[in-house]
Amino acid sequence: MNRTTAAAANSLITEAVPGTWQELERIVTAILAECGMNAQHGVTLTLPRGTVDVDVHAEETVDGIVHRTICECKHWRATVPKTVVHSFRTVMAEAGVHRGYVISTNGFQAGAVEAAVATNIELVTFEEFQRAYFHKWIGKRIWAVEKELDGFHTYYEPLGPPGYSKLDNDDERAAYDEVWNRYLFAGLMLHPFSPYMRMVGSYPYPALPFDCSSLDAKKIAIPDDIRNAKGYREFFELLLKYGLEGRAALRAVNPITRANPPEAIQNED
């Protein structure tokens, strides 16, 4: 199994390990929100026989139809018993929810597993929950990163850095080169996650930590935090951070954009 194939088998969205039930709820909510769903935690639902609090509630509209998902997050030292599943089934039925997850940090008792058979409830660990949503999450995330870093990619395309031919002297060229080289790692790491590339073919996502061997061979400087990132959520957050820094720095040395405020820039060249 090569590193790109390994990504599919070990696709954890985040390397974070929730230390409390509050952290578990917060991260689950964030993952579903980043999947494009309207997700909230600590939601009170109105049922025929009263109200009930659910840990995480998420909705998305597909072809005009609203789909609802709820999650019960159990950050317990003990395994989850069947009584939890029985109660959850009642909530699911009365709330008209399409899919439910009981997410446990310590597994499930045999009775709980049996109680969930032939239902729309999935009993999962936090890691299994991430794998279930990985492809939906990363598909949305790469487009979000692409849009937020609009313009940054242009500086690392084969046609060459925009505005470079309009520089007046060696000092300006040296300043441009220094900034361009400083953020080269981000431009190269971003490329294999391009959503446009996946519109014309099926390409696997690189495994993490990112394989930096080809960049190292070219002596390209790479910050340790992004080099060592093991979760895709953390990796993309760092890629956004460096990409936004790099775009601002490159625009400051690009003669086409350097005199303009960011909101006035429509093209880099």
N, C-alpha and C positions, 0 to 999 in steps of 0.2 A: 504494500500500500504506500503510494507516494504522498507527499505532504498536501497536495491539493485534494486528493481523494480522502485523506484523513480529516479534512475540514468537515466533510459531510458526516463522518462518523463521530466526531468530537465537537459538534457545533454548539458551544456554550455562548450565549449572548453576552454574559457578564462573568467576570472573574470574582465579583463581590460575593462574599458569604454572609448572608444575613445573620446578625447576632441576636436579634429580637424579633418578636412577631410584628412589631411596627415596621421594622426594616423590610421584612419579608413582604408585607402588604404594599409598602411603598415601591419596592422594586418590581413586583408583579404588576402593579398599576402602571408604572412607567413603561414597562415592556409592551403592555397592551396599547397604551397611548401611542407609542412609537410605531406600532403596527397600523396606525390610522384609525383606531377605535376611540370612541368617547368613553374614557375610563376614569373611574373615581373609586376611592376607597372609603370605607366607613359610611355606606349608604343604607338608608332606612327604606325598605320596601313596604308598600301597603298590600296586604293579603286579605282574602275574604274573611279571615278570622282575627284580623288585627294587623299589627306591624311586626317586622323582623329586621334586624340589622345584619347586613352581609359585609364581608371583609372587602371584596372588590366586585364592582359591577361595571360591565363594559357593553357598549352598543356599537353596531356598525350597520350601515344601510347598503345592501347589495341588490342592485337592480330594483330599487324602490321598496325592498322588503327589509324591515328592521330585524336584525338578529341580536339576541341578548345572551351574554355570558356572565356567569357569576363564579367567584372563586372563594373557597374557604381555606384560609391559610393557617396551618397548624405548626407553630414553632415549638414543638413539644419534645421532651426527652423520651417520652413513652411513644409506642406505636399507636396509631389511630384505631379506635374500636368501631364495631359495626353501628353503634348507636349514633355516631356522628353522621354516617352515611344515611341512616334511616331518616334522621331529622332533615338532612340536606335534600333528600328525595322529596319530602313534603314541601319544602320551600320551593324547589324547582317546579313542582307540579302546580302549586297555587300561584306562583309568580309568572307562569307561562314562559319560563326561560328555555332557550334552545340547547344550551350546553353548560355543563358545570364541571369545575375542577376542585378536588380536594387536594391541596398541595401540602405535603408533609415533609418535614426535615428529618424524620426518623422512621419512615415506613408505615406499614399498615398491618393490622391483625388479619388473620385468615378470614374471619367473619366479615370484616369490612370489605375485603376483596369479593367475597361471595355476594354481598348485598348490592354491589355495584354492577354485577353481571346483567347484561341485557338492558341497561339503562343508558341515559345520555350523560352519565357522570363518569369522569375519568379520575382515577386515583393515581397521583404522580408525585415523584420527588421534585424538588426545585430544579434539579438538573434535567429531569424528563420534561418538565413544563417548558424549559428553555428550548429543548430540542424539538418539541411539538410546534413551537412558534418560530423557530429559527428562520425558515425560508420566507415566511410572510414578513417577519421583522426586518431581515437584511434587505429584502426587496424594496421595502419602503425606505429604509435607512440610507441606502446608497443614492436614491433620488433626492432625499433631503440634503445629504452632504453635497451632491452635485449642484443643487440650486443655491445652497448657502455659499459655496465657494466659486460662484459664477465669476469668470474672468481669470481666476488663478491658473486654471489648466492651460490657458492660452500661452503662458510664459514658457511652458515645457512641451510644446508641440514641435514636431519635426521642422516646421518652417522657420524656427528660430524665435528668439525673444522679441516681442513687439517693441517697436521704437528704437531698437539698438542701432539701426543704420542711420538714425537721425542724430546720434550723439555727436557732439562737437569736437571732443578732444580725448586724449588718453586718460586723463583723470576721471572724466565722466564714464568712460568705458570700464575703467578699473572699479569704480564704485558700483556700476551695474553688475559686473561680473561677480563681485564679492557677495552681493545680495542674492543674485541668481544661484550661486553655488551653495549659499547657506541654506536655502530652502529646496534644493534639488531633491533631497530625499523624500520630501512630501509629495512633490510632483510625480516621482517614480512610484511611490507606494500607492498613490491614488489611482494610477492607471489600471491595474488589474481589477479594481472594483467599479469600473465605469459601467453605469447602467445602459449606455448606448451600445456598448460592446455586446451586451446580453440581448439586445433587440435583434441582432443578426445571427446569433448562435447561442449554444448552451455552453457556458464556460464555468468551471468550478471556481469557488472562492478560495483564495489562498488560505492555508492553515496559519494559525497563530501559535507562538510568536512568529512574526513575519520573517520569511527567509531572506536575510540581508546579505547572503554570500556574494551575490553579483554586485551589490552596491559596495560592499567592503573591498572587493577586488579592484574597484575603480577609486578606492580611497575617498568615498563620499561620506561626509560626516553625518552621523545619525544620533539623535539624542537617546539616552539610555531608556527613558520612560516609554517611548513608542517602540523602541527595539524589543523591549521585554514584555510589552502588553500581551496578555493571554486571553482577554475577553474582547469580543468585537465591539461591545459598547464603549469600553475604555479606549480601545484603539481608534475608533471613529471620533471620539471626543478630542483625543490628542491630535488627530489628523486635521480636525476642524480648527483647533487652536493654532497649530503651526501654519495651516493654509491661510487663515485669516491674517495672521501676522505677516506671512510672506507676501500676500497680495498687497497689503498696505505698504510694505517696504519696497516692493517692486514698482508700485505705482509712483512712489516718491522719487525713483531714479529714472523712470520712463519719461522721456521728453514730451510724449503725447498726453500723458495724464498728470504729470507732477504739479502743474499749476492749477488743477481743478479740484474742488471739494469732492469727496466720495460720492455724494448724491448726484453730482453732475456727470459722472463718468458712465457712459453707455457702452463704449468699446475700448479695448486696450490698445488697438492699433489703428 
